[in-house]
Amino acid sequence: MSIGQQLRLRTLSWIVVAALVLVSPVLLYALLFLHSNTTDMHQWLPEGRVEVQRYEQFIHQFGGDEIVLVSWPGCTMRDPRLAALATALREATANDPDPIWHRVLTGPEAMRELIQGPAKLRPGQAAGRIDRLLLGPDRQTTAALITLTPSGGTQPHRVIDTITRTAQQACGLSRDQLRLAGGVYKASMIDLATDRSIKRCILPSALLTLIVVGGLLRSLRLTLVVLVAAVFCALIGIAMIYYTSNGINAILVAVPTLLYVLTVSGAIHLANYYRDAQREVGAAQAGFRAVQVGWTPCALASISTAIGMASLVVSDLSPIRNFGIYSALAVVVGFFVLLAVFAAVLTLSPCVKSEKPIAVPTEVDPWLDFVVGKVLKYHNLLLSLGVIGLAVAGWGLMRTTTTVDLLKNFRPHSELVRNYLWINEHLGPQGSLEMVVRYDPDSTQRPIDRLTQIRDAEREARSVDGVVTTLSALTFAPSIPKPSGIRGIAAQVTFESRFNAARPEIISQGWLAESDVGESWRIHVRVPDMDGRPYKAVIGDLRERVGAIFADDVDTVHLEFTGGLPLIDEAQGELLDDLTDSILLAFAILAPVMMLMLRSFWAGLVAMLPNVAPVVTVFGVLGWMQVPIGLGTMLTASVALGIAVDDTLHFLTWYRRALVQGHSRQDAIRTAFHRCSIAMLQTTLICCTGLLVLVPAEFIPTSMFAVMMIVLLPTALVGDLILLPALLASPIGRAFHRPPAVDPSRTAESL
């Protein structure tokens, strides 16, 4: 290379370094100010469905269904701290221009209103009205029920922080003593878990991976170059999330760590290309030579991985869809960053000392030779066992179940699970759904007839298996008089008159809504939220039993069911469909890529078998074990498929190259095995090590994502180093004999 060419290379390298330095403040700013954001629990709902639109209409009509229940051990009807807390909570937002709640009601206040108010109930009757709502089974334990405004429903941290701070100041109760429940409380806990994951996982993952890389490369300078490239790629992922969204959530928190370990994995290949290039062209040109040689295989690896991640866009759940979008884009951008950093840094500061490559041994490793020898000897047996295992695992896929239960997404010892267990035991279940009875404008029913139907609907609902209690506009009203005789009719007229007078207050409290589509009455239904009947089953029974009450008025009266929690429950079916759709989409894109690379339809199709095998095997085992697939688990299938295709491409590139050079199929398999196996082992070890730090994450989907990847990647390695060679050695392997259209020696020069 002439002096002028060397000067141009160094100038280009300085430009790359300058660009990295200039963009660094932007990336670091995103890292420092990135915050978790799970303010809207609707993000966990399947989008574009009629049920979701109905729920949004319900929120528009009634102001939402967000509440927070506050209690503590020893909170009884005679506890003076409860009244003090209620007063303090009302005062906390009394003069707030943007109040976060509009009503605070305690058990004693509800009893007093029922006994002394218009209802005039006896104590026993009053207790029955609020049983399992504000009064526990012992008729002593109680709580404060805080009804949030629409603004409060979107500010979970402000709501929970204000409640805990007020409880500490007014009653001397710490957060650890309080027992909280409600949708915004769950959202705040997910945010806290996300923040902890960011603080506890990213740095340990970087350090642990760095130690492993340093041990594999045995070069401090190369290790630092790998670290710089990986950190930049992880920061790019963080910056993309920060600048294009409202914050990171507990699913997206895995993106930076995943990008970091994938970049390190790719950098291992470039590091070995660099060492080969040192011997070929010298230290001054080795950086750019490594990029020149590694461009094609690294590009294919990045594309296949990005395709696997991008297939998640078919999901109707925005956290999963966003994970696929951000991770796929970041992988593609990170690919160019990796090449630029490697070429520039190693051109300006080359590793002068040339060491023997690690991932590309020049001598045959006896242990590896023993393994590949056994695979070739027993290839028919291994292939038969593999096919049988896939068939059994595939049958297990038919037994797969899913779950998006937010309570089950936290560790048993977590604050959220502890609080919900206590409240379920001492007060009552916190699961809920909303039943809405809508009367058309042309309905001829009298107000008293409508109230009677609402009362009958509540009674019928309470008799349904799985329903604990109900709450409606009639909860704090007197019992509806029977229309028997003149006195009964007069009593009904009086009741109707008083109810009409209270109508504005009932509307303001969110129990009645009037619009151009008619008059809608809301009935709040409490159901078990932990190990209870599925919402779908409860709603089916309610529709049948309660619907019979309105059978004579089906043309003008409509019964609807909605609520955030039932929709999340409904999302379980969507999760399984999304898993299937994303895998099929990834397969539909990656299979043609494989066929194009191998220049053969059948070869490309057969080559996909070892890539599909890990996903089918692991998820099939989950099906047989009846382990439900959650949000984090679902993310891994398509990602693992994309990563597995990467290793398969490397192996087949070397295999085809050996065939072109005149080797027999068995010798070609040996060559590919020796050239690829150590690199595959190294990259799998690095990825699994980097993801280990996510395993103890408080939010279980994040933890399960790491666990599943740690299981899937070694399984994919078995598919590429055992099943694929056995497949190539079998008669099916003849499909790969067609020579490639391009000389792969350039592509695989330093794999």
Beta strands, then each sheet from edge to edge (+ up, - down):
strand 1: 67-71
strand 2: 101-106
strand 3: 144-148
strand 4: 179-181
strand 5: 431-439
strand 6: 469-471
strand 7: 512-515
strand 8: 518-527
strand 9: 557-562
sheet 1: 2+ 3- 1+ 4-
sheet 2: 6+ 8- 5+ 9-
sheet 3: 6+ 8- 7+
end
